Amino acid sequence: MPVKVLRVGLLLSFLCLYLEWGKRQHAFVAQIEWQIITLQKDTVNTFMHPLVLLPFLGQLLLLYTLLTSKPRRWQTRTSIVLMGTLAFMVLLVGGLSLNGKIILSALPFWIIAVWLWQKE
């Protein structure tokens, strides 16, 4: 499978991470990002949180590797690590709470991340 396809898959699988908290409160990462960008009045302070800023920078770096003709290995691997901070927390929370939906939403990201890391 081409590396570019794996990068797109990694980005899409990251956006499909499922979060659940409280009673009847749940969202995908893509929905939360959209809300932060469009609806928040204090966007700067929200982005300063490490679990928001690092994955967002990872997404931007991964988009850069998709748009350039000859991306470097460190760029892809750094984006995996940065996005992996949130993906690891999601997987950890899903494992500790034994929530199958959360665990299943994180598995595609990690499978593609390992595959891409080895292929790079």
Secondary structure, DSSP 8 states (H G I E B T S, - for coil): --HHHHHHHHHHHHHT-EEEETTTEEEEHHHHHHHHHHT-S-HHHHHTSHHHHHHHHHHHHHHHHHHSSS--HHHHHHHHHHHHHHHHHHHHHHHHHT-HHHHHHHHHHHHHHHHHHHH-
